[in-house]
Amino acid sequence: MSEILNSVNQRTQLVGENRLELLLFKLNSRQRFGINVFKVREVLQCPPLTSMPKLNSLVRGIAHIRGQTISVIDMSLATGGKRIEDLKSAFVIIAEYNGSVQGFLVGSVERIINTNWASIMPPPKGSGRASYLTAVTEIENELIEILDVEKILNDISPVNTDLSDDGNEKWKVEDEGKQQKIIFIADDSSVARNQVKKALSALGLEIEMAKNGQEALNRLKEIAAEYGDITNRVGVLVSDIEMPEMDGYTLTAEIRNTPELKNLHVILHTSLSGVFNQAMVQKVGADDFIAKFNPDELATSVLKWFGNE
């Protein structure tokens, strides 16, 4: 127990410092990829895989790991490459996204590196790989590609973005004075941004979006400069945590330290899970923390900050 608490304390100290840890891996080539360590449960040599009828073509099979049945996705196939053939030498990264556990089949796993979100940049425009990349960074003069796992998972099993009883009046902002305010969304994944936008569009409010924390902070300051205080125009910010240049924790901390922004309601909306998050959320001063992706839960949280019961 003491080791767990020490780990929580150490990682909590990174909040507001814009840092992250990446697990580096390869697929079928020399190109290195990265995945946030927070999302990784364990890494193991590829276990026996059981083929099942009607599996998605990107799913190589089902593995039984520690009493749990897990789908194993070929990450090379999922990113437009060739399938990983040598399963005996391959590895599976067990990770949790959006409340479910998946296995990612990779060619090899290397090491964990500690870096800064400020050095994580959006993928180059016009890049053929940009469709499945959420960010890139440079480590030891080598480009590391960070995959948009949410896009890959959505391609395999699309997320439902519809609110229950979509036409129901409970999904409308009741206060007429707040009906002119906007919802601001910050997320580096184009798939995740559109999922949130589609779910919250049912509320009948204007929506504005940004691709990372720094872009969101700059735009919020522009709005505040025009309206005097950000809450005169923006009703709530829905922000991812993992974003290039500036993560959601640091964005929230910056908002709380900026007089014209500090009263903005902030909802952190993330596929991250684990025991660290609530301590981190409280430390930076977010109003709410919601795991992706439950459209009703998200809409209910947004409406709470618009004054709906």
C-alpha positions as CSV (number, residue, x, y, z in Angstrom):
1,M,0.0,0.0,0.0
2,S,2.8,2.4,0.8
3,E,4.3,1.9,-2.6
4,I,1.0,2.7,-4.3
5,L,0.6,5.9,-2.2
6,N,4.2,7.0,-3.0
7,S,3.5,6.5,-6.7
8,V,0.3,8.5,-6.4
9,N,2.1,11.3,-4.6
10,Q,5.0,11.3,-7.1
11,R,2.7,11.5,-10.1
12,T,0.5,14.1,-8.5
13,Q,3.5,16.3,-8.1
14,L,3.7,16.4,-11.9
15,V,0.3,18.1,-12.2
16,G,0.5,21.6,-13.6
17,E,4.1,20.8,-14.7
18,N,2.9,19.7,-18.1
19,R,4.8,16.4,-18.0
20,L,4.0,12.8,-19.2
21,E,5.6,9.4,-19.6
22,L,5.6,7.5,-22.9
23,L,6.0,3.8,-23.5
24,L,7.9,3.5,-26.8
25,F,7.2,0.6,-29.1
26,K,7.6,-0.5,-32.8
27,L,5.3,-2.2,-35.2
28,N,6.7,-3.7,-38.5
29,S,9.4,-1.1,-39.2
30,R,12.1,1.0,-37.5
31,Q,9.6,3.8,-36.7
32,R,9.0,4.3,-33.0
33,F,5.6,5.0,-31.6
34,G,4.5,6.2,-28.1
35,I,1.6,5.6,-25.8
36,N,0.9,7.4,-22.5
37,V,2.0,5.1,-19.6
38,F,-1.1,6.2,-17.6
39,K,-3.2,4.1,-20.0
40,V,-1.0,1.0,-19.8
41,R,-1.9,-1.8,-17.4
42,E,0.8,-4.2,-18.4
43,V,3.0,-5.4,-21.2
44,L,3.5,-9.1,-22.0
45,Q,4.7,-11.5,-24.6
46,C,1.9,-12.2,-27.0
47,P,-0.2,-15.0,-25.5
48,P,-2.1,-17.6,-27.5
49,L,-4.9,-15.9,-29.5
50,T,-8.3,-17.4,-30.2
51,S,-9.9,-16.5,-33.5
52,M,-13.7,-15.8,-33.3
53,P,-16.3,-15.5,-36.1
54,K,-17.3,-12.0,-37.2
55,L,-14.4,-10.3,-35.5
56,N,-13.4,-7.0,-37.0
57,S,-10.5,-7.4,-39.5
58,L,-8.2,-5.3,-37.3
59,V,-8.7,-7.7,-34.3
60,R,-6.3,-10.6,-34.5
61,G,-8.1,-12.6,-31.8
62,I,-9.2,-13.0,-28.2
63,A,-6.8,-13.5,-25.3
64,H,-7.6,-14.8,-21.9
65,I,-5.4,-12.8,-19.4
66,R,-5.7,-12.9,-15.6
67,G,-9.3,-14.1,-15.8
68,Q,-10.4,-11.5,-18.3
69,T,-11.2,-11.9,-22.0
70,I,-9.5,-9.2,-24.1
71,S,-9.7,-8.3,-27.8
72,V,-6.2,-8.0,-29.3
73,I,-5.9,-5.3,-32.0
74,D,-3.1,-5.4,-34.6
75,M,-1.8,-1.9,-34.4
76,S,0.1,-2.2,-37.6
77,L,-3.0,-3.2,-39.5
78,A,-5.0,-0.4,-37.7
79,T,-2.6,2.2,-39.0
80,G,-2.6,1.1,-42.6
81,G,0.5,-1.2,-42.4
82,K,1.0,-4.9,-42.9
83,R,-0.2,-7.4,-40.2
84,I,2.3,-8.5,-37.6
85,E,3.2,-12.0,-38.6
86,D,5.6,-13.3,-36.0
87,L,3.3,-13.6,-33.0
88,K,5.9,-15.5,-31.0
89,S,8.2,-12.6,-30.8
90,A,5.4,-9.9,-30.6
91,F,4.1,-8.2,-27.5
92,V,0.7,-7.1,-26.3
93,I,0.2,-3.8,-24.5
94,I,-2.8,-4.1,-22.2
95,A,-4.4,-0.6,-21.9
96,E,-7.6,0.9,-20.7
97,Y,-9.5,3.4,-22.8
98,N,-13.0,4.9,-22.3
99,G,-13.7,2.4,-19.5
100,S,-12.8,-0.8,-21.4
101,V,-9.7,-2.9,-21.6
102,Q,-8.0,-3.7,-25.0
103,G,-4.8,-5.4,-26.1
104,F,-2.6,-3.8,-28.7
105,L,-0.4,-6.1,-30.7
106,V,3.0,-4.6,-31.4
107,G,6.2,-5.8,-32.9
108,S,8.4,-4.9,-29.9
109,V,8.4,-2.8,-26.8
110,E,11.4,-0.6,-25.8
111,R,11.4,1.7,-22.8
112,I,9.6,4.4,-20.9
113,I,10.7,8.0,-21.4
114,N,9.8,11.1,-19.4
115,T,9.0,14.2,-21.4
116,N,7.1,17.4,-21.5
117,W,3.8,18.1,-23.2
118,A,5.3,21.3,-24.5
119,S,7.6,19.1,-26.7
120,I,4.6,17.1,-28.0
121,M,3.4,18.7,-31.2
122,P,0.5,18.2,-33.6
123,P,1.3,15.9,-36.6
124,P,2.6,17.7,-39.7
125,K,-0.1,18.9,-42.0
126,G,-0.4,17.0,-45.2
127,S,1.3,14.0,-43.7
128,G,-0.2,10.7,-45.1
129,R,0.0,9.3,-41.6
130,A,-1.8,12.3,-40.0
131,S,-5.1,10.5,-40.2
132,Y,-4.1,8.1,-37.4
133,L,-1.7,10.3,-35.5
134,T,-2.6,12.6,-32.6
135,A,0.8,14.0,-32.0
136,V,4.6,13.7,-32.6
137,T,7.7,14.4,-30.6
138,E,11.4,14.2,-31.0
139,I,13.5,11.9,-28.8
140,E,17.3,11.7,-29.3
141,N,16.9,13.2,-32.8
142,E,14.3,10.7,-33.8
143,L,10.6,11.4,-34.6
144,I,8.2,9.5,-32.3
145,E,4.7,9.1,-33.5
146,I,1.8,9.1,-31.0
147,L,-1.2,7.3,-32.3
148,D,-4.8,8.5,-32.1
149,V,-6.0,5.4,-30.3
150,E,-9.5,6.8,-29.9
151,K,-9.8,7.0,-33.7
152,I,-8.6,3.4,-34.0
153,L,-11.1,2.1,-31.4
154,N,-13.9,4.1,-33.0
155,D,-13.1,2.6,-36.4
156,I,-13.5,-0.9,-34.8
157,S,-16.5,-0.1,-32.6
158,P,-18.1,3.3,-33.2
159,V,-19.1,5.2,-30.1
160,N,-22.7,6.1,-29.6
161,T,-23.0,9.9,-29.4
162,D,-26.8,10.2,-29.2
163,L,-28.4,11.5,-26.0
164,S,-31.3,9.4,-24.6
165,D,-34.7,10.8,-25.6
166,D,-32.9,13.3,-27.8
167,G,-35.9,15.5,-28.2
168,N,-36.6,15.6,-24.5
169,E,-36.8,19.1,-22.9
170,K,-34.4,18.0,-20.1
171,W,-31.5,18.5,-22.6
172,K,-32.2,22.2,-23.1
173,V,-30.7,25.1,-21.2
174,E,-33.6,26.5,-19.1
175,D,-32.1,29.9,-18.2
176,E,-32.8,32.3,-21.2
177,G,-29.9,34.5,-20.2
178,K,-27.5,31.6,-20.6
179,Q,-28.8,30.3,-23.9
180,Q,-26.5,32.7,-25.8
181,K,-23.4,31.4,-24.1
182,I,-21.2,28.8,-25.8
183,I,-19.6,25.5,-24.9
184,F,-15.9,25.4,-25.5
185,I,-14.3,22.0,-26.4
186,A,-10.6,21.2,-26.3
187,D,-9.3,17.9,-27.6
188,D,-6.4,16.9,-29.8
189,S,-8.3,13.9,-31.3
190,S,-10.5,14.9,-34.2
191,V,-12.7,11.9,-33.6
192,A,-13.1,12.8,-29.9
193,R,-13.8,16.4,-30.7
194,N,-16.5,15.5,-33.1
195,Q,-18.0,12.9,-30.7
196,V,-18.3,15.6,-28.0
197,K,-19.6,18.1,-30.4
198,K,-22.3,15.8,-31.8
199,A,-23.5,14.8,-28.3
200,L,-23.6,18.4,-27.0
201,S,-25.2,19.9,-30.1
202,A,-28.5,18.5,-28.9
203,L,-28.3,21.2,-26.1
204,G,-29.0,23.8,-28.7
205,L,-25.9,26.0,-27.8
206,E,-23.1,27.3,-29.9
207,I,-19.9,25.3,-29.8
208,E,-16.3,26.3,-30.3
209,M,-13.4,23.9,-30.5
210,A,-9.6,23.9,-30.1
211,K,-7.1,21.2,-30.9
212,N,-4.9,21.5,-27.8
213,G,-4.6,23.3,-24.5
214,Q,-2.4,26.1,-25.7
215,E,-4.7,26.9,-28.6
216,A,-7.7,26.8,-26.2
217,L,-6.0,29.1,-23.6
218,N,-5.1,31.7,-26.3
219,R,-8.7,31.7,-27.7
220,L,-10.2,31.9,-24.2
221,K,-8.0,35.0,-23.5
222,E,-9.2,36.5,-26.8
223,I,-12.8,36.0,-25.9
224,A,-12.3,37.4,-22.4
225,A,-10.6,40.5,-23.8
226,E,-13.7,41.1,-25.9
227,Y,-16.3,40.3,-23.2
228,G,-14.5,41.5,-20.0
229,D,-14.9,38.2,-18.2
230,I,-14.9,34.8,-19.9
231,T,-18.1,33.7,-18.2
232,N,-20.0,36.5,-20.0
233,R,-19.6,34.5,-23.2
234,V,-18.4,30.9,-22.3
235,G,-20.6,28.7,-20.1
236,V,-18.3,25.8,-19.7
237,L,-15.0,24.3,-21.0
238,V,-14.9,20.6,-21.8
239,S,-11.3,19.6,-22.0
240,D,-9.3,16.4,-22.7
241,I,-6.3,15.8,-20.5
242,E,-3.8,14.5,-23.0
243,M,-3.0,17.2,-25.6
244,P,0.1,18.4,-27.4
245,E,1.8,21.6,-26.3
246,M,-0.3,22.0,-23.1
247,D,-2.3,19.3,-21.3
248,G,-5.7,19.6,-19.7
249,Y,-4.3,19.8,-16.2
250,T,-1.9,22.6,-17.1
251,L,-4.7,24.4,-19.0
252,T,-7.0,24.2,-16.0
253,A,-4.2,25.5,-13.7
254,E,-3.6,28.4,-16.1
255,I,-7.3,29.3,-16.2
256,R,-7.4,29.4,-12.4
257,N,-4.4,31.7,-12.3
258,T,-5.8,34.1,-14.9
259,P,-8.2,36.7,-13.3
260,E,-10.4,37.1,-16.4
261,L,-10.6,33.3,-16.8
262,K,-10.6,31.9,-13.3
263,N,-14.4,31.7,-12.9
264,L,-14.9,29.5,-15.9
265,H,-16.4,26.1,-15.2
266,V,-14.0,23.3,-16.4
267,I,-15.0,19.7,-17.0
268,L,-12.0,17.3,-17.7
269,H,-13.2,14.7,-20.1
270,T,-10.7,11.9,-20.6
271,S,-10.1,8.3,-21.5
272,L,-7.5,8.2,-18.8
273,S,-8.4,6.2,-15.7
274,G,-6.8,5.2,-12.5
275,V,-6.3,6.2,-8.9
276,F,-4.3,9.3,-9.7
277,N,-7.0,11.4,-11.4
278,Q,-9.2,12.7,-8.6
279,A,-6.2,14.0,-6.7
280,M,-5.0,15.7,-9.8
281,V,-8.4,17.2,-10.7
282,Q,-8.7,18.7,-7.2
283,K,-5.2,20.0,-7.3
284,V,-5.6,22.0,-10.5
285,G,-9.2,23.1,-9.5
286,A,-11.3,21.5,-12.2
287,D,-15.1,21.5,-11.5
288,D,-15.8,18.0,-12.7
289,F,-14.1,14.9,-14.1
290,I,-15.8,12.5,-16.5
291,A,-14.5,9.4,-18.2
292,K,-15.1,9.1,-21.9
293,F,-17.6,8.4,-23.4
294,N,-21.1,8.6,-22.0
295,P,-23.1,11.3,-23.8
296,D,-25.8,11.5,-21.2
297,E,-23.3,11.9,-18.3
298,L,-21.4,14.5,-20.2
299,A,-24.5,16.5,-21.1
300,T,-25.8,16.3,-17.6
301,S,-22.5,17.7,-16.2
302,V,-22.6,20.5,-18.8
303,L,-26.2,21.5,-18.0
304,K,-25.3,21.5,-14.3
305,W,-23.0,24.4,-14.9
306,F,-25.6,26.2,-17.0
307,G,-27.9,26.2,-14.0
308,N,-30.1,23.2,-14.8
309,E,-30.9,20.8,-12.0
